[in-house]
Amino acid sequence: MRVRALFISDVHLGCRFSRAQELFEFLGQYEPDRLYLVGDIIDGWKLKRNFVWNDTASFVVRRVLGMLKRGTEVYYVTGNHDEFLREFSPHTFGGMELADAFVHVTVDGRRLLVIHGDCFDHVTKHAAWVYHLGDRAYTAALYLNTWMNQLRRWLGKPSWSFSAMLKSRVKQAVNFINDFERFVARYTRQQGCAGVVCGHIHVPAMREIDGIAYYNCGDWVEHCTALVEHLDGTMELVTHDPLAGRAAGHGQADTDAGGRPPPQPATESGSPPPPPARSRSGSGFRPRSEPDRFAARSCR
């Protein structure tokens, strides 16, 4: 299926719980004009411990490179788990654009800030050791997911995520997600954009927050979700069903851009801040810096 844009985040290739096989199947169903990899595609944290890279992870990389070769524009947004790439941002690798943030212009001219979102996570910024500890606890919950779902399959029941249930039930987790979404929406408005596409928290969502269109791609560890912009401008959050071998839609945004004129070039007013000065040593952006240090590049 040809689509105008496809947004995917939090694949965590290199982590044993990455759903690389499902992503490989999913990518084979789409022919996007633009592919946005919205951070944490490679799990650099696992390079130091328990790094697992199998043939399926390589197949995913080869499929993305194949799409690039066939004319798809590929944009890679850096995240906190692949923060080692931020030393090279912004840069172009063999036709693939790398940056800390991009601005995607929809078919009806709306400007969407595309950013991973870890800069809005105060735990990541100010207490990294707590975040790493939480990452280990999350890994333990994913192990429990695996054992429980093996039993559920044996009983003929569908998969179920224990870790996702915890995030939806625990009050502190719910408050964290709500605060994260509000911070992202507020920053998006400050940059003069109509909406934002992000990831990071592994909670797929598509809603309006204080007049800002908020899209979270979800992840490919628990949910196997992605955001799609169709040729008519309709935005849809889809989930890959490994049993059916296809993607199922969650719903649609309340805008339909069919038949509207093509977008006009973005003006300087309301555009994201210019890239910070950079030296050959790679200075400029640092993983723990404030959000307004991001260099957003416009993609029309």
C-alpha positions as CSV (number, residue, x, y, z in Angstrom):
1,M,0.0,0.0,0.0
2,R,1.4,3.4,-1.0
3,V,1.2,6.0,1.7
4,R,2.5,9.5,2.0
5,A,4.4,9.1,5.3
6,L,5.0,6.3,7.8
7,F,6.2,7.0,11.4
8,I,7.8,4.2,13.5
9,S,9.6,4.5,16.9
10,D,11.0,2.5,19.7
11,V,12.0,-0.7,17.8
12,H,14.9,-1.3,20.2
13,L,16.9,-3.6,17.8
14,G,19.5,-5.3,19.9
15,C,17.1,-6.0,22.7
16,R,15.9,-9.6,23.0
17,F,12.3,-8.3,23.3
18,S,12.3,-6.3,20.1
19,R,9.5,-7.5,17.7
20,A,11.8,-7.3,14.7
21,Q,10.0,-10.1,12.9
22,E,6.6,-8.3,13.1
23,L,8.2,-5.0,12.0
24,F,9.8,-6.8,9.0
25,E,6.4,-8.1,8.0
26,F,4.7,-4.8,8.6
27,L,7.2,-2.8,6.4
28,G,6.6,-5.2,3.6
29,Q,2.9,-4.0,3.4
30,Y,3.7,-0.3,2.8
31,E,5.4,1.8,0.2
32,P,5.8,5.2,1.9
33,D,7.0,8.4,0.2
34,R,8.6,9.3,3.5
35,L,9.7,7.0,6.4
36,Y,10.4,8.6,9.8
37,L,12.3,6.5,12.3
38,V,11.4,8.4,15.5
39,G,14.1,7.4,17.8
40,D,15.3,4.3,19.8
41,I,15.5,2.2,16.6
42,I,18.7,0.7,17.8
43,D,19.1,0.0,21.5
44,G,22.6,1.3,22.3
45,W,22.1,0.7,26.0
46,K,22.1,-3.0,25.3
47,L,25.5,-2.7,23.6
48,K,27.0,-2.7,27.1
49,R,25.0,-5.7,28.4
50,N,22.8,-8.4,26.9
51,F,23.1,-7.2,23.3
52,V,21.2,-9.6,21.0
53,W,21.4,-9.0,17.2
54,N,19.9,-11.8,15.1
55,D,19.2,-12.3,11.4
56,T,15.8,-10.8,11.7
57,A,17.2,-7.5,12.9
58,S,19.5,-7.4,9.9
59,F,16.6,-8.1,7.6
60,V,14.8,-5.1,9.1
61,V,17.8,-2.9,8.3
62,R,18.0,-4.3,4.8
63,R,14.3,-3.7,4.2
64,V,14.7,0.0,5.2
65,L,17.8,0.3,3.0
66,G,15.8,-1.3,0.2
67,M,13.0,1.3,0.6
68,L,15.6,4.0,0.5
69,K,17.0,2.6,-2.7
70,R,13.5,2.5,-4.3
71,G,13.0,6.2,-3.7
72,T,11.6,6.5,-0.1
73,E,12.9,9.4,1.8
74,V,14.2,8.1,5.1
75,Y,14.5,10.4,8.2
76,Y,16.2,9.1,11.4
77,V,15.4,11.0,14.6
78,T,17.8,10.3,17.5
79,G,16.5,9.0,20.8
80,N,17.9,8.3,24.3
81,H,18.6,4.6,23.6
82,D,20.5,5.6,20.4
83,E,21.9,8.8,21.8
84,F,25.4,7.8,20.5
85,L,24.2,9.1,17.1
86,R,23.6,12.6,18.4
87,E,27.3,13.3,18.1
88,F,26.8,13.1,14.3
89,S,23.5,15.0,14.1
90,P,22.6,16.6,11.8
91,H,24.1,14.5,9.0
92,T,23.3,12.6,5.9
93,F,24.3,8.9,5.6
94,G,23.9,7.5,2.2
95,G,20.8,9.5,1.5
96,M,19.2,8.9,5.0
97,E,18.8,12.2,6.9
98,L,19.8,12.1,10.6
99,A,18.7,14.9,13.0
100,D,17.5,15.4,16.6
101,A,14.1,16.6,15.2
102,F,12.3,17.2,11.9
103,V,9.3,19.2,10.8
104,H,7.0,17.2,8.6
105,V,4.5,19.1,6.4
106,T,1.3,17.3,5.8
107,V,-0.6,17.3,2.5
108,D,-2.8,20.1,3.8
109,G,0.1,22.2,4.9
110,R,0.1,21.5,8.6
111,R,3.5,21.4,10.3
112,L,4.2,18.5,12.6
113,L,7.2,18.4,14.8
114,V,8.8,15.0,14.7
115,I,10.8,14.4,17.9
116,H,11.6,11.3,20.0
117,G,10.5,13.0,23.3
118,D,13.1,12.0,25.8
119,C,14.1,15.6,26.3
120,F,10.7,16.1,28.0
121,D,11.3,13.3,30.4
122,H,12.7,14.9,33.6
123,V,13.9,11.5,34.9
124,T,16.0,11.0,31.8
125,K,17.4,14.5,32.1
126,H,18.1,14.9,35.8
127,A,18.3,11.4,37.3
128,A,19.8,9.1,34.6
129,W,20.6,6.4,37.2
130,V,17.0,6.2,38.1
131,Y,16.0,5.8,34.5
132,H,18.6,3.0,34.0
133,L,17.2,1.3,37.1
134,G,13.7,1.6,35.7
135,D,14.9,0.1,32.4
136,R,16.0,-3.0,34.3
137,A,12.6,-3.2,36.0
138,Y,10.9,-2.8,32.6
139,T,13.1,-5.6,31.2
140,A,12.0,-7.9,34.1
141,A,8.4,-7.1,33.3
142,L,9.0,-8.0,29.7
143,Y,10.4,-11.4,30.8
144,L,7.2,-11.9,32.7
145,N,5.3,-11.0,29.6
146,T,7.1,-13.7,27.6
147,W,6.4,-16.5,30.1
148,M,2.7,-15.4,30.6
149,N,2.0,-15.3,26.9
150,Q,3.6,-18.7,26.3
151,L,1.1,-20.1,28.7
152,R,-1.8,-18.1,27.2
153,R,-0.9,-19.4,23.7
154,W,-0.9,-22.9,25.1
155,L,-4.4,-22.2,26.5
156,G,-5.5,-20.8,23.1
157,K,-5.8,-17.2,24.4
158,P,-4.5,-14.0,22.8
159,S,-1.4,-12.2,23.9
160,W,-1.6,-9.8,26.8
161,S,1.0,-7.3,28.1
162,F,1.6,-7.3,31.9
163,S,3.9,-4.3,31.6
164,A,1.3,-2.3,29.6
165,M,-1.3,-3.1,32.2
166,L,1.0,-1.8,35.0
167,K,1.5,1.5,33.1
168,S,-2.2,2.0,32.7
169,R,-3.1,1.1,36.3
170,V,-0.3,2.6,38.5
171,K,-1.2,6.2,39.4
172,Q,2.4,7.5,39.2
173,A,2.8,6.0,35.7
174,V,-0.5,7.6,34.5
175,N,0.5,11.0,35.9
176,F,3.9,10.7,34.2
177,I,2.3,10.0,30.9
178,N,-0.1,12.9,31.2
179,D,2.6,15.3,32.2
180,F,4.8,14.1,29.3
181,E,2.0,14.7,26.8
182,R,1.3,18.2,28.1
183,F,5.0,19.2,28.0
184,V,5.3,18.0,24.4
185,A,2.1,19.8,23.4
186,R,3.2,23.1,25.0
187,Y,6.7,22.9,23.4
188,T,5.1,22.2,20.0
189,R,2.9,25.3,20.2
190,Q,6.0,27.4,21.1
191,Q,7.6,26.2,17.9
192,G,4.7,27.3,15.8
193,C,3.7,23.7,14.8
194,A,0.1,22.4,14.6
195,G,1.0,18.9,15.9
196,V,3.7,16.6,17.1
197,V,4.8,13.0,16.4
198,C,6.8,11.4,19.1
199,G,7.6,8.1,20.9
200,H,9.7,7.3,24.0
201,I,6.9,6.3,26.5
202,H,5.7,3.2,24.6
203,V,2.1,4.4,24.8
204,P,0.5,4.7,21.3
205,A,-2.0,7.6,21.2
206,M,-3.7,10.0,18.8
207,R,-5.6,12.9,20.4
208,E,-5.8,16.7,20.6
209,I,-4.2,18.4,23.6
210,D,-4.9,22.1,24.1
211,G,-5.4,22.6,20.4
212,I,-2.3,20.6,19.4
213,A,-2.6,17.3,17.5
214,Y,-0.6,14.8,19.5
215,Y,0.5,11.5,17.9
216,N,2.6,8.9,19.7
217,C,3.8,6.1,17.4
218,G,3.9,3.6,20.3
219,D,6.6,0.9,20.1
220,W,7.7,-2.4,18.6
221,V,8.3,-4.1,22.0
222,E,4.8,-4.4,23.3
223,H,2.3,-2.8,20.9
224,C,3.6,-3.1,17.3
225,T,2.0,0.2,16.3
226,A,2.9,2.9,13.8
227,L,1.4,6.2,12.5
228,V,0.4,6.5,8.9
229,E,-0.4,9.6,6.8
230,H,-2.4,8.4,3.8
231,L,-2.3,10.0,0.4
232,D,-5.4,12.1,1.2
233,G,-3.8,13.5,4.4
234,T,-5.8,11.3,6.8
235,M,-3.7,10.3,9.8
236,E,-4.2,6.8,11.2
237,L,-2.6,4.9,14.1
238,V,-2.3,1.2,13.0
239,T,-1.4,-2.0,14.9
240,H,0.2,-4.9,13.2
241,D,-1.6,-8.2,13.8
242,P,1.0,-11.0,13.6
243,L,-1.7,-13.7,13.4
244,A,-3.5,-12.0,10.5
245,G,-0.3,-10.7,9.0
246,R,-1.8,-7.3,8.4
247,A,-2.2,-3.9,10.1
248,A,-5.4,-2.9,11.7
249,G,-6.4,0.7,12.2
250,H,-7.0,2.3,15.7
251,G,-8.9,5.2,14.3
252,Q,-8.5,8.4,12.3
253,A,-7.9,12.1,13.1
254,D,-10.8,14.4,12.7
255,T,-9.3,16.1,9.6
256,D,-9.6,15.0,6.1
257,A,-7.3,16.8,3.6
258,G,-8.7,15.2,0.4
259,G,-8.9,17.6,-2.5
260,R,-7.0,20.4,-0.8
261,P,-4.3,22.3,-2.5
262,P,-0.7,21.2,-2.1
263,P,1.2,22.7,0.9
264,Q,3.0,25.9,0.6
265,P,6.7,26.2,1.7
266,A,7.0,26.9,5.4
267,T,7.7,30.5,6.4
268,E,10.4,31.6,8.7
269,S,7.9,32.9,11.2
270,G,6.8,30.2,13.5
271,S,9.5,27.9,12.4
272,P,11.6,25.8,14.9
273,P,14.8,27.4,16.2
274,P,17.8,27.2,13.9
275,P,20.5,24.6,14.6
276,P,23.0,25.5,17.3
277,A,26.5,26.2,16.2
278,R,28.5,23.0,15.8
279,S,32.2,22.3,15.7
280,R,34.1,19.4,14.2
281,S,34.2,17.8,17.6
282,G,30.4,17.4,17.4
283,S,29.5,20.0,20.0
284,G,26.1,21.6,19.9
285,F,23.5,19.2,21.0
286,R,23.9,17.1,24.2
287,P,21.5,14.3,25.3
288,R,20.6,16.1,28.5
289,S,20.2,19.6,27.0
290,E,16.9,21.6,27.1
291,P,14.3,21.0,24.3
292,D,14.9,24.4,22.7
293,R,18.4,23.3,21.7
294,F,16.9,20.9,19.1
295,A,17.7,21.5,15.4
296,A,14.4,20.7,13.5
297,R,14.8,20.2,9.8
298,S,11.7,20.9,7.6
299,C,10.5,18.0,5.3
300,R,7.9,18.9,2.7
